Amino acid sequence: QVQLVESGGGLVQAGGSLRLSCAASGRTLGITIMGWFRQAPGKEREFVGVIDWSGDGTLYADSVNGRFTISRENAKNTFYLQMNSLTPEATAVYYCGATTRADYRDPMIYDYWGQGTQVTVSS
């Protein structure tokens, strides 16, 4: 069993920045990909980006347009989503997920999810 806990959400003005954290614990052996997703009211859970477990590589959705960065803190099973130049369209609950597969864009293949953290961007 793997436990994921997101934190760092809150209220930010348009154009501002926010850093979300995802702390992973438990039996993490075998996880290959850590993904960030977001879900706005009435919408599907949307792919934001991923990082491999080692922290060596990242991929992002086109929608973030180079404004988001995912990273890993070495010596801790903690992953970050740095969000810059935020717009109101980024308002959503942000989730981290863990998977042993490589089809990272599909939330259905993730084995574990955190509880989510709310991000609200005011205009």
Protein Blocks (a to p, Z undefined) as FASTA:
>chain_A
ZZdddehiacddehiacddddddehjfehiabdcdddddehiacddfbdcdfkopaccdd
fklnopaccdddehiacdddddehiafklgccddddddfbfblmbmklpfbdcebjaddd
dZZ
